[in-house]
Each structure stands twice: as C-alpha cells, then as structure tokens.
Amino acid sequence: MSSQVVPEWGSILGEEYGAFRDALVAVLAEMDIEVDHDHIDHGVLHTPSAGTLGLNNVVRLCKSAPRERWREVIGEHLRRATAKPVPMELAAARPNLRVRITPE
C-alpha cells in the first residue's frame, strides 16, 4: 500500500494504516471471509453471510494494541461480528443481565 492515501476513517492509524489493511486482508483470507476489497478503504466490509461490517471499531482496537497483535485483534473482532446467534437458557444468561434505567 505504498502510494495509497489513508482514508479519513483510518486516519487514527496514520502511516500505519497500510499495515492495518494488510493485516485485515490476511485475516479475512485465513477466515475464508469473502469481501469486496475495494470497499475496505471506504471503511466497510460487505460479506455474503454477515452483511455489512463497519471497520471503525476494529481500527480503534488496533490503535490501542501493539502492532504485532493486530492480526489477533482483527480476528477476534471479526469472529464476534460474524458469529451466529445461538439460543441460551435464561438461567445461563441471568448472572450477566443488568437493568438499565434511562431518563425519557
């Protein structure tokens, strides 16, 4: 990505955006997730199975992680974002449920 301009949404990484993009493409290949690579620089992934995934959150996660962990961070983020929902018994979920009270 030597001469490519860093997109605005990826500017948080500055000159490291190219390394992020390379890591993202590698992880996508490892996970066998097909995407339109032209959309990556627009900040989204369009996947046949998961629909549209924004990249802003994963860029922020990478910004706060050491570069050598980016592939791991990206992989974990994509696994969570593309995971299929599974039924869960209320008893198993109950310890993690919280009530949120908000003003009108």
C-alpha atoms as one frame of an Amber mdcrd trajectory, in Angstrom:
protein
   0.000   0.000   0.000   2.891   2.293  -0.680   1.211   5.109  -2.593  -2.358
   4.793  -1.344  -3.848   7.683   0.587  -5.005   6.939   4.130  -8.811   7.222
   4.227 -10.316   9.625   6.756 -11.918   6.849   8.827  -8.500   5.142   9.135
  -6.526   8.281   9.898  -6.351   7.325  13.581  -3.578   4.932  12.489  -1.804
   7.466  10.297   1.062   5.910   8.356   0.314   2.531   9.953  -2.957   2.243
   8.007  -1.213   0.211   5.295  -0.056  -2.341   7.865  -3.586  -2.483   9.285
  -5.068  -3.045   5.823  -2.538  -5.792   5.067  -3.312  -7.494   8.409  -7.061
  -7.219   7.748  -6.769  -8.767   4.283  -4.612 -11.601   5.692  -7.093 -12.353
   8.476 -10.010 -12.297   6.037  -8.181 -14.856   3.877  -7.370 -17.045   6.912
 -11.021 -16.968   7.986 -12.178 -17.617   4.422 -14.369 -14.499   4.511 -15.005
 -13.191   1.030 -15.308  -9.427   0.737 -15.047  -6.777  -1.928 -11.536  -5.461
  -1.216 -12.365  -2.149  -2.907 -14.748  -1.355  -0.052 -12.128  -1.743   2.682
 -10.808   1.765   2.080 -14.361   3.057   2.473 -14.481   1.650   5.999 -16.845
  -1.265   5.421 -16.801  -4.946   4.599 -19.650  -6.360   2.549 -19.816 -10.088
   3.167 -22.234 -12.574   1.642 -23.078 -14.123   5.030 -22.707 -11.309   7.583
 -23.963  -8.354   5.567 -22.126  -5.101   6.166 -19.466  -4.692   8.845 -18.009
  -1.312   9.745 -14.280  -1.061  10.388 -14.170   1.924  12.778 -14.242  -0.193
  15.934 -11.533  -2.591  14.820  -9.283   0.328  13.833  -9.671   1.747  17.353
  -8.904  -1.651  18.864  -5.746  -1.907  16.774  -4.690   1.628  17.685  -4.630
   0.633  21.355  -2.878  -2.715  20.753   0.738  -3.438  19.858   1.136  -3.852
  16.108   2.337  -7.446  16.458  -1.098  -8.306  17.931  -3.191  -6.664  15.191
  -3.968  -9.905  13.361  -5.150 -11.456  16.613  -7.247  -8.376  17.472  -8.769
  -8.233  13.991  -9.519 -11.967  14.013 -11.256 -11.839  17.386 -13.291  -8.808
  16.330 -14.378 -10.469  13.084 -15.263 -13.730  14.838 -17.543 -11.852  17.230
 -19.035  -9.696  14.478 -19.829 -12.668  12.242 -20.917 -15.126  14.955 -24.318
 -16.681  14.560 -26.703 -16.142  17.485 -27.452 -19.262  19.475 -30.345 -19.897
  21.855 -29.428 -19.588  25.500 -31.268 -20.706  28.599 -32.284 -17.789  30.825
 -30.569 -19.428  33.795 -27.237 -19.311  31.958 -27.682 -15.661  30.964 -29.166
 -14.406  34.259 -25.796 -13.694  36.019 -24.841 -11.337  33.171 -28.142  -9.463
  32.853 -28.407  -5.924  34.203 -31.248  -3.442  34.387 -30.561  -0.089  32.756
 -32.763   2.828  33.780 -32.693   5.786  31.434 -34.498   9.134  31.520 -37.271
   9.671  28.990
